[in-house]
Amino acid sequence: MPDEPTLGEVVRRFEDRFTDVRDDIKQLGDRIDTKVSQEVYDLRHEALASRVSTLETLREKDAEKLVATRRWLIGAVIMPLVGVLLPVIITLTRGAGS
């Protein structure tokens, strides 16, 4: 009978195991409290997708504005400048050749 634990030792071991289980349950509860619910995750995901969509739309509009600005620059500045300078250049080259 020396291998059998005493009643006090059994109680101590039981209390130790009970404390371990209580700590494990507390840790699980803490981890669950830090997790985000599926509904909140879905709402955040939808909001993020909406923001990305808005940013893509704004980027496309900015690209269209850039193209329009380039067209304006070519049509309003470069073409009239070429229209004015080309006859002058032609006149100067013909005058130098005569």
C-alpha positions as CSV (number, residue, x, y, z in Angstrom):
1,M,0.0,0.0,0.0
2,P,2.9,2.5,0.0
3,D,2.3,3.1,-3.8
4,E,-1.2,4.5,-3.1
5,P,-1.4,8.3,-2.6
6,T,-2.9,9.7,0.6
7,L,-6.2,11.5,0.6
8,G,-4.4,14.8,1.1
9,E,-2.2,14.2,-1.9
10,V,-5.2,13.3,-4.0
11,V,-6.9,16.5,-3.0
12,R,-3.8,18.6,-3.8
13,R,-3.4,16.9,-7.2
14,F,-7.1,17.5,-7.9
15,E,-6.8,21.1,-7.0
16,D,-3.8,21.5,-9.2
17,R,-5.6,20.0,-12.2
18,F,-8.7,22.1,-11.4
19,T,-6.5,25.2,-11.4
20,D,-4.9,24.2,-14.6
21,V,-8.3,23.7,-16.3
22,R,-9.5,27.0,-14.9
23,D,-6.5,28.8,-16.4
24,D,-6.9,27.1,-19.7
25,I,-10.6,28.1,-19.8
26,K,-9.6,31.7,-19.0
27,Q,-7.0,31.7,-21.7
28,L,-9.5,30.4,-24.2
29,G,-12.0,33.0,-23.2
30,D,-9.4,35.7,-23.6
31,R,-8.6,34.5,-27.1
32,I,-12.2,34.3,-28.1
33,D,-12.7,37.9,-26.8
34,T,-9.9,39.1,-29.1
35,K,-11.4,37.5,-32.2
36,V,-13.6,39.5,-34.6
37,S,-17.1,38.2,-35.3
38,Q,-17.9,37.1,-38.8
39,E,-20.5,39.9,-39.2
40,V,-17.9,42.6,-38.3
41,Y,-15.3,40.9,-40.6
42,D,-17.8,40.9,-43.5
43,L,-18.7,44.6,-42.9
44,R,-15.1,45.6,-42.9
45,H,-14.4,43.6,-46.0
46,E,-17.3,45.2,-47.8
47,A,-16.2,48.7,-46.7
48,L,-12.6,48.0,-47.9
49,A,-13.9,46.7,-51.2
50,S,-16.0,49.8,-51.6
51,R,-13.0,52.0,-50.9
52,V,-10.9,50.1,-53.4
53,S,-13.6,50.5,-56.0
54,T,-13.9,54.2,-55.3
55,L,-10.1,54.7,-55.6
56,E,-10.0,52.8,-58.9
57,T,-12.8,55.0,-60.2
58,L,-10.9,58.1,-59.2
59,R,-7.7,56.8,-60.8
60,E,-9.5,56.2,-64.0
61,K,-10.9,59.8,-63.9
62,D,-7.5,61.2,-63.3
63,A,-6.1,59.2,-66.2
64,E,-8.9,60.6,-68.4
65,K,-8.1,64.2,-67.2
66,L,-4.4,63.6,-68.0
67,V,-5.3,62.5,-71.6
68,A,-7.6,65.5,-71.9
69,T,-4.9,67.8,-70.7
70,R,-2.4,66.4,-73.2
71,R,-4.9,66.8,-76.1
72,W,-5.6,70.4,-75.0
73,L,-1.8,71.1,-74.9
74,I,-1.3,69.7,-78.4
75,G,-4.4,71.4,-79.8
76,A,-4.1,74.8,-78.1
77,V,-0.4,75.3,-77.8
78,I,1.7,73.2,-80.0
79,M,-0.4,73.2,-83.2
80,P,-0.7,77.0,-83.3
81,L,3.0,77.4,-82.5
82,V,3.8,75.0,-85.4
83,G,1.3,76.9,-87.6
84,V,3.1,80.2,-86.9
85,L,6.7,78.9,-87.0
86,L,6.4,76.7,-90.1
87,P,5.8,79.5,-92.6
88,V,8.6,81.5,-91.0
89,I,11.0,78.5,-91.4
90,I,9.9,77.9,-94.9
91,T,10.3,81.5,-95.9
92,L,13.8,81.6,-94.3
93,T,14.9,78.4,-96.1
94,R,13.6,79.6,-99.5
95,G,15.1,83.0,-99.0
96,A,18.5,81.5,-98.2
97,G,18.3,79.3,-101.2
98,S,17.6,82.1,-103.7
